[in-house]
Amino acid sequence: MWLTRSEDRCTKLSLMQLTRSENVVKASQGFTLAVIFEMLEKIDIPFDQDGNPELPEIHIHPESAETLKEALIIVTKTIQNFVVAINEILLGKKGAMACSRGS
């Protein structure tokens, strides 16, 4: 794709604005949970009248898209495992309390 001079200048200005606004997150080591959190911390996220976030688009290099997808899958599985573990602990404590009350 070829850019006209004005489009090229706008692209450069946009990149300069992004860099100046410190919205750039460097993920040279790949996408980790820390990088994802840093990314979310740096971007502006507006909320609608009901308090729901209006998540913006995230622009990454095409080669990084698969890496981000894999990282998000890992994060999702980690969170699910964490929730399951907490529920098992709480269920065990609930059962122990019921047994101590019943005796």
Residue, then its C-alpha position, 0 to 999 in steps of 0.5 A: m500500500w502506498l501512502t500519499r505525502s499527506e497520509d504519510r505525514c498524518t501517520k508519522l504525526s499519529l505515531m509521534q502522538l502515541t509515543r508522546s502520550e506514552n501509550v506504547v507498551k514494549a513487549s519484546q519478550g512476548f505478551t505476559l500478564a504484566v505486559i497486558f496489565e501495563m497496556l490496560e493501565k496506559i490506555d484511556i478507557p471510557f465508560d458508558q452511562d451504565g458504567n460499562p467500559e467501552l474498550p478501545e481497539i488495540h493495534i499490534h504488529p500482525e506477527s504479534a497477534e498470535t502471541l497475544k492470542e496465546a497469552l490471553i488463552i493462558v491468562t484465561k486458563t490461569i484465572q479459571n484454575f484460580v477460581v476453581a481452587i478458591n471455590e474448592i477451598l471455600l467448599g472445604k471450609k463450608g463443609a468443615m464448619a457444617c461438620s463442627r456445628g453438627s457434632 
